[in-house]
Every structure is written in C-alpha cells, then in structure tokens.
Amino acid sequence: MPSGPSAPKFPPGLALLLAIAAVSTGAVFVRLAAAPPLVVAFWRCALATAVLLAFFGRRCRAEWSTLSRPQVRLLVATGLALALHFAAWISSLSYTSVASSIVLVNTTPLWVALASPFVTADRVRPLTWIALVVAMAGCAVIGAGDFELSGRALLGDALALGGAMLSAVYMLAGRRLRQQLSLGPYVIACYGVAALFLLVFALAAGQPVFALSAPTFGWLVCLALVPQVIGHSSYNYALGYVSAALTSIATLGESVGATLLAWWFLGERPPDQTLLGGAAVIVGMLIAMRSERS
C-alpha cells in the first residue's frame, strides 16, 4: 500500500489536460444516449468498473485488505457522493441547457477551496484564489446568455448546483484516499460503489435499466470509456500528486470543451462571449498550475 505519492510516472499537468478533453464529451454522450438519468449514470459507472477490473483487478484485493474500517467507510461515502453527483448532474441536462448545467456544476472549485483547509489540510495559496476567481468569472461569462428563467430550467440549475457540491465531497475524499490507495484499486472501488448505489436508485425509481436499444447502449459504452475511464481516472491520478483545489479548478476547462462540443454535435449555439469566457478559464487554470508549482 502506498504511504504517500511517489514520483509521478506521468506528468500530473498533462493528466489534467487529458481529463479535461475526455470529460468534456460527457454531456454530449448523455444527450445522445437518450436514456433515463439514473440508468445513464449506472451504466457509466458499471461499464467503467468492468473495464478497469480487467487491467487492475489483481492489485485490488491486496490494497483493499490494508484499509482500516474508517477508511472503508470513507471509501463507501466517496462512492455514494459520486453516485449522487452523477444522478443530480445528468438529471439537470433534462431540464436546462448544456452550457447552463456545465457552468453551475463547475462551481465545484469554490466548495473545494473553502473546505480544503479543514478536510485535507491543503493550504489554498493566494494565487490559487486569484486563479479561482478568474476561471469562475470565465465560466459565468460563458453561460451568462444561456440561463433561462422558467421553472423547469431553474430545477435543472438547482440539480447542477447540487451536483457541484457533491463533486466537491468526492474530490476532497479522493484526495485523502489517494494517499493510501494506488489509482487502479481506488477508482475501481469508487466507481463500483457508485454503480451499486445507482442501480438501487434506478430500480427504486422504476427506470428501465436493461431494456436499452443497441444505439443507446453504444453511446453508454462511449460515456463509460471516454469521460469516465479516461477523464475521471485522469483526475483521480492527478489527485495523488496535486491539491484538490488545483484539480477542481482544472475541471473548469470542461465549461469550454462541453459548450463547444454541444454547439458542434447538438446544434446548441453558445453566446458570442464564449471565446472571451473560455480565454478567462484557460488563464485561471494556468495561474492555478503556476501556484501549485511554486
């Protein structure tokens, strides 16, 4: 069992860039899958778990057996937070636009930065706070012209904001657990626990978990492989070497990528200020990375 992060085999900064590119496809795949939200979330986590087990399964039992009971409880809580995050965020896409949903769910860095000193003992540097303000301002610019005032859209916005808070819990807990577990055993446990919770939620809600068309299942496989196996796992890799605050700020890059992909594939044209807001997000991310290196 790793007692702490060793020298990274892959640069964490590049891992964050890979994660941003992969996770940005998530909203598009969710829309194309055209399945109930809890069903989408379940298959995303379940298929990702199955794929990762094929690569890291042998190492899991040895590392899991070293966890204390409090660590096991924290791992289960982390999986539950991830399950609720996906349930809330994916549901939000049924009520509001991709841009609005992404902007709100990406307020995660604010909650992470506020809680980090108390939860993970990571000190949030002044330069990181500046990066957070710049990047979140960019996100606000991206989505400013896209928010609707209907009750349906407000429900979607509230679900996305709740998803952001749950994502913060997931990242903060992950920052602690990644000091104890290597990447494979951690993500398999986390995604697997999330899948079990989501299966229960979907069945309880009466959503058709297994009655899926071939095209829908194909998009769910894409959702599991790209944003989950590649994207979320890359974020979790980075958490072993950099602070939760920096990792969460990097997720703001999804606001740019997801909005542009939604325009390209779904015809959801973003406001003209997208490029300006996107530039601000990128500047904020670069400031945060500079702060982390210092």
C-alpha positions in Angstrom: 0.0 0.0 0.0 1.4 3.4 -0.9 2.1 5.5 2.1 2.2 8.7 0.0 2.6 9.9 -3.5 5.8 8.7 -5.2 7.4 10.4 -8.2 4.7 10.5 -10.9 5.2 8.3 -13.9 3.1 10.6 -16.0 3.1 14.4 -15.5 0.0 15.4 -13.5 -0.4 18.6 -15.5 -0.8 16.5 -18.7 -3.1 14.2 -16.9 -5.3 17.2 -16.1 -5.4 18.3 -19.7 -6.3 14.8 -20.8 -9.0 14.7 -18.2 -10.5 18.0 -19.4 -10.6 16.8 -23.0 -12.2 13.5 -22.2 -14.7 14.7 -19.6 -15.9 17.5 -22.0 -17.5 14.8 -24.1 -19.8 13.6 -21.3 -22.7 16.0 -21.8 -22.9 15.2 -25.5 -22.9 11.4 -24.9 -25.6 11.8 -22.2 -27.8 13.6 -24.7 -27.1 11.1 -27.5 -27.8 8.1 -25.2 -31.4 9.3 -24.7 -32.0 7.1 -21.6 -33.3 7.9 -18.1 -30.8 9.8 -16.0 -30.2 7.2 -13.3 -29.9 4.5 -16.0 -27.2 6.5 -17.8 -25.3 7.2 -14.5 -25.5 3.5 -13.6 -24.1 2.2 -16.9 -21.4 4.9 -16.9 -20.0 3.7 -13.6 -20.7 -0.1 -14.1 -19.1 -0.3 -17.5 -16.1 1.7 -16.4 -15.7 -0.6 -13.4 -15.7 -3.7 -15.6 -13.1 -2.2 -18.0 -10.8 -1.2 -15.2 -11.1 -4.5 -13.4 -9.6 -6.2 -16.5 -6.4 -4.1 -16.1 -6.1 -3.6 -12.3 -8.2 -6.4 -10.7 -5.2 -8.4 -9.4 -3.9 -5.5 -7.3 -7.3 -4.6 -5.7 -7.6 -7.3 -3.0 -4.2 -6.7 -1.6 -4.6 -3.0 -1.2 -8.2 -3.1 -0.1 -7.3 -5.5 2.7 -5.0 -2.9 4.3 -7.7 -0.3 4.7 -9.0 0.4 8.2 -12.7 0.5 9.0 -12.8 4.3 8.9 -11.1 4.3 5.5 -13.6 1.7 4.2 -16.4 3.9 5.4 -14.8 6.9 3.7 -14.5 4.9 0.5 -18.1 4.0 0.6 -19.1 7.6 1.3 -16.9 8.7 -1.7 -18.7 6.3 -4.0 -22.1 7.5 -2.7 -21.1 11.1 -3.3 -20.1 10.2 -6.9 -23.4 8.4 -7.4 -25.4 11.3 -6.2 -23.3 13.7 -8.2 -24.0 11.9 -11.4 -27.7 11.4 -10.6 -28.1 15.2 -10.0 -26.0 16.4 -12.9 -27.2 14.0 -15.5 -30.8 14.8 -14.4 -30.1 18.5 -14.8 -29.4 18.0 -18.5 -33.1 17.0 -18.9 -34.3 20.4 -17.7 -31.7 23.0 -18.7 -29.1 23.6 -21.5 -25.7 22.0 -21.6 -24.0 25.4 -21.1 -26.1 26.3 -18.0 -25.6 22.9 -16.5 -21.9 22.8 -17.1 -21.3 26.3 -15.7 -23.2 25.5 -12.4 -21.8 22.0 -11.9 -18.3 23.5 -12.3 -18.7 25.7 -9.3 -17.1 22.7 -7.6 -13.7 24.5 -7.1 -15.4 27.1 -4.9 -16.6 24.5 -2.5 -13.3 22.6 -2.6 -11.3 25.7 -1.9 -13.5 26.7 1.0 -13.3 23.2 2.6 -9.8 22.1 1.7 -8.0 23.6 4.7 -10.4 21.8 7.1 -10.7 18.4 5.3 -7.3 17.7 3.5 -5.0 20.2 5.2 -4.1 21.5 1.8 -3.4 25.2 2.1 -5.1 27.3 -0.7 -2.5 29.9 -1.7 -3.5 33.5 -2.5 -2.5 32.9 -6.2 -4.9 29.9 -6.3 -7.7 32.1 -5.0 -7.0 34.6 -7.8 -7.0 31.7 -10.3 -10.3 30.5 -8.9 -11.9 33.9 -9.3 -10.6 34.4 -12.9 -11.7 30.9 -14.0 -15.1 31.0 -12.4 -15.7 34.5 -13.9 -14.9 33.0 -17.3 -17.5 30.2 -16.7 -20.1 32.8 -15.7 -19.4 34.7 -19.0 -19.8 31.5 -21.0 -23.2 30.8 -19.5 -24.5 34.3 -18.9 -26.6 34.5 -22.0 -27.8 30.9 -21.7 -29.6 30.9 -18.4 -33.4 30.6 -18.6 -35.9 31.8 -16.0 -38.5 29.1 -16.4 -39.3 26.9 -13.5 -38.1 23.8 -15.5 -34.8 25.5 -16.2 -34.4 26.6 -12.6 -34.9 23.0 -11.4 -32.2 21.9 -13.8 -29.9 24.7 -12.5 -30.6 23.6 -8.9 -29.7 20.0 -9.7 -26.5 21.1 -11.4 -25.5 23.2 -8.4 -26.2 20.2 -6.1 -24.1 18.1 -8.3 -21.2 20.6 -7.9 -21.3 20.3 -4.1 -21.4 16.5 -4.3 -18.5 16.6 -6.7 -16.5 18.6 -4.1 -17.2 15.9 -1.5 -16.0 13.3 -4.0 -12.7 15.2 -4.7 -11.9 16.0 -1.1 -12.4 12.5 0.0 -10.5 11.2 -3.0 -7.5 13.5 -2.1 -7.3 11.7 1.2 -7.8 8.2 -0.1 -5.3 8.5 -2.9 -2.6 8.9 -0.3 -3.5 5.3 0.8 -4.5 3.6 -2.5 -2.9 3.4 -5.9 -5.0 4.6 -8.8 -6.5 1.3 -10.0 -7.8 -0.1 -6.7 -9.1 3.4 -5.8 -11.1 4.1 -8.9 -12.5 0.6 -9.2 -13.8 0.7 -5.6 -15.2 4.2 -6.1 -16.9 3.6 -9.4 -18.1 0.2 -8.3 -19.7 1.5 -5.1 -21.3 4.3 -7.1 -22.7 1.8 -9.6 -24.3 -0.2 -6.9 -26.0 2.8 -5.4 -27.1 4.0 -8.8 -28.6 0.6 -9.6 -30.6 0.7 -6.4 -31.8 4.3 -7.2 -32.7 3.4 -10.8 -34.7 0.3 -9.8 -36.5 2.1 -7.0 -37.4 4.9 -9.5 -38.8 2.3 -11.9 -36.4 3.3 -14.7 -35.6 0.6 -17.3 -32.1 -0.4 -16.5 -31.7 -3.3 -19.0 -34.3 -2.6 -21.7 -32.0 -0.5 -23.9 -31.7 -0.2 -27.7 -28.4 -1.0 -29.4 -27.6 2.7 -30.3 -28.3 3.8 -26.7 -26.1 1.1 -25.2 -23.4 2.1 -27.7 -23.4 5.7 -26.5 -23.3 4.5 -22.9 -20.2 2.5 -23.7 -18.7 5.7 -25.2 -19.7 7.5 -22.0 -18.0 4.9 -19.8 -14.8 4.7 -21.8 -14.1 8.4 -22.6 -15.3 10.7 -19.8 -15.2 8.1 -17.1 -12.3 5.7 -17.6 -10.1 8.2 -19.3 -11.4 11.5 -17.9 -12.3 10.9 -14.2 -9.5 8.4 -13.8 -7.0 11.0 -15.0 -8.4 13.5 -12.5 -8.0 10.8 -9.8 -4.5 10.2 -10.9 -3.6 13.8 -10.5 -5.2 13.9 -7.0 -2.3 11.7 -5.9 0.2 14.4 -6.7 -1.5 17.8 -6.6 -4.0 19.5 -4.4 -7.8 19.1 -4.7 -8.1 22.8 -5.2 -5.9 22.7 -8.4 -7.6 19.6 -9.7 -11.1 21.1 -9.2 -10.0 24.3 -10.9 -8.8 22.2 -13.9 -12.3 20.8 -14.2 -13.5 24.3 -15.3 -11.9 23.6 -18.6 -14.9 21.4 -19.2 -17.1 24.5 -19.5 -15.2 25.4 -22.6 -14.9 22.0 -24.2 -18.5 20.8 -23.4 -20.1 24.1 -24.7 -18.2 23.9 -28.0 -18.9 20.2 -28.4 -22.6 20.8 -27.7 -22.6 23.5 -30.4 -20.9 21.2 -32.9 -22.8 18.0 -32.3 -26.1 19.1 -30.8 -26.6 22.5 -32.5 -26.8 24.4 -29.2 -25.0 27.6 -30.3 -23.4 29.3 -27.3 -23.5 33.1 -26.9 -20.9 35.2 -28.6 -19.0 35.7 -25.4 -17.9 32.1 -25.3 -14.4 32.8 -26.6 -13.9 35.6 -24.0 -15.1 33.4 -21.2 -13.1 30.4 -22.4 -9.9 32.5 -22.5 -10.5 33.6 -18.9 -11.0 29.9 -17.8 -7.7 29.0 -19.5 -5.9 31.9 -17.9 -7.3 30.9 -14.5 -6.1 27.3 -15.0 -2.6 28.4 -15.9 -2.4 30.7 -12.9 -3.5 27.8 -10.6 -0.9 25.5 -12.1 1.8 28.1 -11.6 0.7 28.5 -8.0 0.9 24.7 -7.4 4.4 24.6 -8.9 5.6 27.4 -6.6 
